Amino acid sequence: MDFTAWNWASSFRLHEAACLIAGVMPISKRHPISEELPPQARPILIKLAGAYYEWFFQKKNPERPKSIVLEGILNEDGSLPPFPALADVAGEVVSRGDLHRFLTLMAECGLKSCYDFGPVGKADPPHEIGHQTQAAATAPEVAESASSEPSNGLATAQIAVIFDGLPYTAENWPRRLSGTKWLQPARVALGAAGGATSLWCPATLARLIHDRGSGPARQSTLETLNKRFKSNPVLEPWRAAWNEHYEMFNDAK
């Protein structure tokens, strides 16, 4: 299973991180229920959530006995974020760097990750969890690697990372994809609750994003999209389709 698109993510929700550590594709829901998560990810999510809560407790009470924590992201004024609701699946956001530091410490305790949370853009070979490697991890098949046939499409979570800021943030993309009519022509496979995610054609999606624009910003969007298709190896199978659209509008300038 290919996680290359996640190499450009600077932060992760706890349930996304749990799935990647387990070697399964994160689901696109912002706040999934526990039963919707792949079973491999659930015990890991408990570990992550416990370490996150411990960070919160230690910040509130410096006298608390120290232990390994997973640091969260403070508010802009340096204050703590709202305390998470313990009854919900953890949707708190943690940075890539803090996950990497936490997993480095936890590796000594036997927790190893199938996904490398190293620097943004880095793609190392998979690590082992017990006797299971990433290639052998069992999970519903979703988006394939850059060498797959373009008709397979990319998963919602991958689209959210790749098209961050065009025009929606990575956090808002899943909701927009599920409920915005003008984006639906880009969907090539419909997902199911608790099963595989929906799949999307990035070339069609990019064309829809550009066509939706107007004025000077439209050309700027075109150039930004073109840079992403040139620089991101995950988009390679769709570059030719995108280039046709790009060249047509470049020639018309």
C-alpha positions in Angstrom: 0.0 0.0 0.0 1.4 3.4 -1.0 1.5 6.2 1.6 3.6 8.6 -0.5 1.0 11.4 -0.4 1.3 11.5 3.4 5.0 12.4 3.1 3.9 16.0 2.5 1.7 16.2 5.6 3.0 18.3 8.5 0.4 17.2 11.0 -1.9 14.3 11.6 -5.0 13.5 13.5 -4.4 10.8 16.1 -6.6 8.2 14.2 -4.7 9.0 11.0 -1.4 8.5 12.7 -2.6 5.2 14.3 -3.6 3.8 10.8 -0.2 4.8 9.3 1.7 3.3 12.1 -0.3 0.0 11.7 0.4 0.0 7.9 -3.2 0.6 6.8 -4.7 3.6 4.9 -6.3 6.2 7.1 -10.0 6.7 6.6 -11.3 10.1 5.3 -13.7 10.9 8.1 -12.6 13.7 10.5 -14.2 12.0 13.5 -14.8 8.3 12.8 -16.3 6.0 15.4 -14.1 3.3 16.8 -15.8 0.5 14.8 -15.0 2.4 11.5 -11.2 2.1 12.2 -9.3 -0.8 10.9 -8.8 -3.3 13.7 -5.0 -3.1 13.4 -5.1 0.6 14.3 -7.3 0.5 17.3 -4.8 -0.6 20.0 -2.3 1.9 18.6 -4.8 4.7 18.8 -5.3 3.9 22.5 -1.5 4.2 23.0 -1.4 7.5 21.1 -4.4 8.9 22.9 -3.0 7.9 26.3 0.3 9.6 25.6 -1.5 12.7 24.3 -3.7 12.9 27.4 -0.6 12.5 29.6 1.0 15.5 27.8 -2.1 17.5 28.6 -2.0 16.4 32.3 1.7 17.2 32.6 1.2 20.7 31.1 -1.5 21.3 33.6 0.4 19.9 36.5 4.2 20.2 36.3 4.5 18.2 39.5 3.0 15.1 37.9 5.5 12.2 37.5 7.1 12.3 34.1 6.6 9.7 31.5 6.7 9.5 27.7 4.2 11.8 26.2 2.9 12.7 22.7 2.9 16.5 22.5 0.0 18.2 20.9 -0.1 21.6 19.1 -0.6 24.6 21.4 -2.8 27.5 20.4 -1.2 30.6 18.9 -1.1 32.3 22.3 0.7 29.3 23.8 -2.3 28.0 25.7 -3.4 24.4 25.7 -6.1 23.3 23.2 -9.5 22.2 24.5 -9.3 19.0 26.6 -10.4 16.1 24.3 -13.7 14.3 24.9 -12.6 10.9 26.2 -15.8 9.3 24.8 -14.9 10.1 21.2 -12.3 8.7 18.9 -9.3 10.9 19.3 -9.4 13.6 16.5 -6.7 15.8 18.1 -3.9 17.1 15.8 -0.2 16.4 16.4 2.8 17.5 14.4 4.9 15.3 12.3 8.0 16.1 14.3 6.3 15.3 17.6 5.1 11.9 16.3 8.6 11.1 15.1 10.1 11.9 18.5 7.4 9.9 20.3 7.8 6.9 18.1 11.6 7.0 18.4 11.2 6.7 22.2 8.5 4.1 21.9 10.5 1.9 19.6 12.7 1.0 22.6 9.4 -0.2 24.2 8.6 -2.4 21.2 6.2 -0.1 19.2 7.5 0.3 15.7 5.9 2.1 12.8 5.1 0.9 9.3 5.3 4.5 8.2 8.2 6.8 8.6 7.3 10.1 10.2 10.6 11.7 9.3 11.0 15.1 7.6 8.4 16.2 5.1 8.9 14.7 1.7 11.0 11.8 3.0 10.1 8.3 1.9 12.0 5.5 3.6 11.3 1.7 3.3 8.6 0.4 5.7 9.5 -0.7 9.2 8.2 -3.8 11.0 5.6 -4.1 13.6 6.2 -7.4 15.2 6.5 -10.0 12.4 4.3 -8.0 10.0 5.6 -5.6 7.4 3.8 -2.8 5.7 3.5 -4.9 2.5 1.9 -7.7 4.5 -0.5 -5.5 6.5 -4.1 -6.5 6.0 -6.6 -3.7 5.2 -9.2 -2.8 2.5 -7.5 -1.7 -0.7 -7.8 2.0 -1.4 -5.6 4.4 -3.4 -2.7 2.7 -5.2 0.8 3.9 -5.8 2.0 6.2 -8.5 2.6 3.3 -10.8 -1.0 2.1 -10.7 -3.4 2.7 -13.5 -4.9 6.2 -13.4 -8.4 4.9 -13.4 -7.9 3.7 -9.9 -7.9 7.2 -8.5 -6.6 8.5 -5.2 -8.2 8.2 -1.8 -9.9 11.1 -0.1 -7.2 11.5 2.5 -4.5 11.7 -0.2 -6.5 14.3 -2.2 -6.8 16.4 1.0 -3.0 16.4 1.4 -2.1 17.0 -2.2 -4.7 19.8 -2.8 -4.2 21.5 0.5 -5.1 25.2 0.0 -6.6 24.6 -3.5 -9.1 26.0 -2.5 -9.8 24.2 0.8 -7.5 23.2 3.6 -6.5 19.6 4.0 -8.8 19.5 7.1 -11.8 20.7 5.1 -11.3 18.7 1.9 -13.0 15.4 3.1 -16.2 17.3 4.0 -16.1 19.2 0.7 -15.6 16.1 -1.4 -18.5 14.4 0.2 -21.0 17.2 -0.1 -20.0 19.6 -2.9 -21.8 18.9 -6.2 -19.4 20.5 -8.6 -16.6 18.2 -7.3 -18.5 15.0 -7.9 -17.4 14.5 -11.6 -13.9 13.8 -10.3 -15.1 10.7 -8.3 -14.2 7.4 -9.9 -15.3 5.1 -7.1 -17.8 5.6 -4.3 -16.7 4.5 -0.8 -18.7 2.8 1.9 -19.1 3.5 5.6 -16.6 1.4 7.5 -15.1 0.1 4.2 -13.0 1.5 1.4 -12.7 5.2 0.9 -14.0 7.0 -2.2 -11.5 7.4 -5.0 -10.9 10.5 -7.1 -9.2 11.4 -10.4 -6.8 14.2 -9.5 -6.6 15.5 -13.1 -10.3 15.9 -13.3 -10.4 17.5 -9.9 -7.6 20.0 -10.8 -9.5 20.9 -14.0 -12.7 21.5 -11.9 -10.8 23.7 -9.4 -9.3 25.8 -12.2 -12.6 26.1 -14.1 -14.3 27.3 -10.9 -11.9 30.3 -10.6 -12.2 33.7 -12.1 -10.1 36.8 -12.7 -6.3 37.0 -12.1 -6.5 34.4 -9.4 -7.6 31.8 -12.0 -4.2 31.9 -13.7 -2.4 31.8 -10.4 -4.4 28.7 -9.5 -3.5 27.1 -12.8 0.3 27.6 -12.2 0.0 26.3 -8.6 -1.8 23.2 -9.8 0.8 22.7 -12.5 3.7 22.9 -10.0 2.0 20.2 -7.8 1.6 17.9 -10.8 5.2 18.4 -11.7 6.7 17.9 -8.3 4.5 15.2 -6.7 5.4 11.7 -7.8 2.0 10.4 -6.7 0.4 12.4 -9.5 2.7 11.0 -12.3 0.0 8.7 -13.8 -2.3 11.8 -14.3 0.3 14.3 -15.6 -0.4 13.7 -19.3 -4.2 14.3 -18.7 -3.5 17.4 -16.7 -0.9 18.8 -19.2 -3.6 18.8 -22.0 -5.7 21.2 -19.8 -2.7 23.3 -18.8 -1.3 23.7 -22.3 -4.8 24.6 -23.7 -5.2 27.5 -21.2 -1.5 28.6 -21.5 -1.9 28.8 -25.3 -5.0 30.9 -24.9 -3.3 33.5 -22.7 
